[in-house]
């Protein structure tokens, strides 16, 4: 069940089938954020509404896979940021998952808090910058994995990032001077 409050804190929806882990993530994010938790994909879709600004979503849910949940969330056209959380190293399929960040378990408190903070900041950017950071996040996730056969997917992502960078370089430079949370791929 979500923690319902009338606070003005940004709302984070934590979707994790491991109840203890979901409770831990919630504790780590409170009191900075209004945290809702769900232990199933179907529950996540029930609690997902326009108040949610960041979703932390387990990729392997017992009832509905996280990749399906994220697709259904995107159909609602809510302006938010989504992080896919998994114990599985990313492969080429990550390219097609419409997430803004990809996190591999186990997570530390600081990693989770920094990710949610960065996603909050990204939500204020224009669509091109959000796409740029989404793609760079996928590059980092794939590069740090040991999954074989990702070279072609990485090359495609790098080409798209390079093309985008050419269009938005000035805005990227401004962000890099503004906040260390915004990273770029050189």
C-alpha positions in Angstrom: 0.0 0.0 0.0 1.3 3.5 -0.7 2.1 5.9 2.0 -0.5 8.5 1.3 0.2 12.1 2.3 -0.8 15.6 1.4 2.8 16.7 1.2 4.3 18.6 -1.6 7.3 16.2 -1.8 7.7 14.5 -5.1 6.1 11.1 -5.3 8.2 8.0 -6.0 6.5 4.7 -6.8 8.7 1.8 -5.8 7.7 -1.5 -7.4 9.5 -4.5 -6.0 8.2 -8.0 -5.4 10.6 -8.6 -2.5 8.6 -7.0 0.3 11.6 -6.5 2.6 13.6 -4.8 -0.3 10.6 -2.6 -1.1 10.3 -1.5 2.5 14.1 -0.8 2.6 13.9 1.3 -0.5 11.0 3.2 0.9 12.8 4.0 4.1 15.8 5.1 2.2 13.7 7.6 0.2 11.6 9.0 3.0 11.3 11.7 4.2 12.6 13.5 1.1 9.9 11.9 -1.1 6.4 10.8 -0.7 6.8 7.0 -1.4 4.3 4.6 -2.6 5.1 0.9 -2.8 3.7 -2.0 -4.7 4.8 -5.7 -4.7 3.3 -6.5 -8.1 3.0 -5.2 -11.6 -0.7 -5.0 -11.4 -0.5 -3.1 -8.1 1.9 -0.7 -9.7 -0.6 0.1 -12.4 -3.2 0.7 -9.8 -1.1 3.2 -7.8 0.4 4.9 -10.9 -1.1 8.3 -11.5 -0.2 11.8 -12.5 1.2 12.5 -9.0 4.0 10.0 -9.6 7.2 11.8 -10.7 9.7 8.8 -10.5 9.1 5.1 -10.8 11.6 2.5 -9.5 10.4 -0.7 -11.2 11.7 -4.3 -10.7 12.2 -5.9 -14.1 11.2 -9.4 -13.0 7.8 -9.3 -11.4 5.8 -12.5 -10.7 2.5 -11.4 -12.3 3.4 -8.9 -15.0 7.0 -8.4 -16.2 8.4 -5.0 -15.6 8.9 -4.3 -19.3 5.1 -4.8 -19.8 4.3 -2.6 -16.8 6.5 0.2 -18.1 4.8 -0.1 -21.6 1.4 0.2 -20.0 2.5 3.2 -17.8 3.8 5.0 -20.9 0.4 4.5 -22.6 -1.0 6.9 -19.9 1.3 9.7 -21.1 2.2 10.9 -17.6 5.3 13.1 -17.4 7.6 11.1 -15.2 10.9 9.3 -15.1 11.3 5.5 -14.9 14.2 3.4 -13.6 14.3 -0.3 -14.4 15.7 -2.2 -11.5 17.0 -5.8 -11.9 19.5 -8.4 -10.9 19.9 -9.3 -14.6 22.7 -7.7 -16.5 21.4 -5.7 -19.4 21.7 -7.0 -23.0 20.5 -5.7 -26.3 16.9 -5.8 -25.2 17.6 -2.8 -23.0 17.6 -0.6 -26.1 13.8 -1.3 -26.5 12.8 -0.9 -22.9 11.4 2.6 -22.5 13.2 3.4 -19.2 15.2 6.5 -18.3 17.7 4.6 -16.1 18.7 1.0 -15.6 19.9 -0.1 -12.1 21.4 -3.4 -11.3 20.9 -4.9 -7.8 22.2 -4.8 -5.2 21.7 -1.0 -4.7 23.1 1.1 -2.0 21.2 3.8 -0.2 23.3 6.5 -1.9 22.9 4.9 -5.4 19.1 4.9 -5.0 18.8 8.4 -3.6 21.2 9.8 -6.2 19.3 8.1 -9.0 15.9 9.4 -7.8 17.4 12.9 -7.4 18.9 12.8 -10.9 15.7 11.6 -12.4 13.8 14.4 -10.6 16.3 16.9 -12.2 16.0 15.3 -15.7 12.2 15.6 -15.6 12.6 19.4 -15.8 14.5 19.2 -19.1 13.2 19.4 -22.6 12.4 16.2 -24.6 15.7 16.2 -26.5 17.8 16.4 -23.3 15.8 13.8 -21.6 16.3 11.5 -24.6 20.0 12.2 -24.6 20.3 11.2 -20.9 18.1 8.2 -21.3 20.4 6.9 -24.1 23.6 7.7 -22.3 22.2 5.8 -19.3 21.6 2.8 -21.5 25.1 3.0 -22.9 26.6 3.0 -19.4 24.5 0.1 -18.3 25.4 -2.0 -21.3 29.1 -1.1 -21.2 29.4 -2.1 -17.5 27.7 -5.5 -18.1 29.5 -8.6 -19.2 26.7 -9.6 -21.6 28.1 -10.8 -24.9 26.7 -9.7 -28.3 25.9 -6.1 -27.4 28.4 -4.4 -29.7 25.9 -3.7 -32.5 23.3 -2.3 -30.0 26.0 -0.1 -28.4 27.2 1.2 -31.8 23.6 2.2 -32.6 23.1 3.9 -29.3 26.5 5.8 -29.6 25.5 7.0 -33.1 22.2 8.3 -31.9 23.9 10.0 -28.9 26.5 11.6 -31.1 23.8 12.9 -33.5 21.8 14.3 -30.5 24.9 15.8 -29.0 25.5 17.7 -32.2 22.1 19.3 -31.9 22.1 20.1 -28.2 25.8 20.5 -27.2 25.3 24.0 -25.8 22.5 22.9 -23.5 24.6 19.9 -22.4 27.6 22.2 -21.6 25.3 24.4 -19.5 24.0 21.4 -17.6 27.5 20.0 -16.9 28.4 23.3 -15.3 25.1 23.4 -13.4 24.9 20.1 -11.6 27.2 17.1 -11.3 24.3 14.7 -11.5 24.1 15.3 -15.2 26.7 13.1 -16.9 27.7 12.8 -20.5 29.3 10.1 -22.7 32.4 11.4 -24.5 
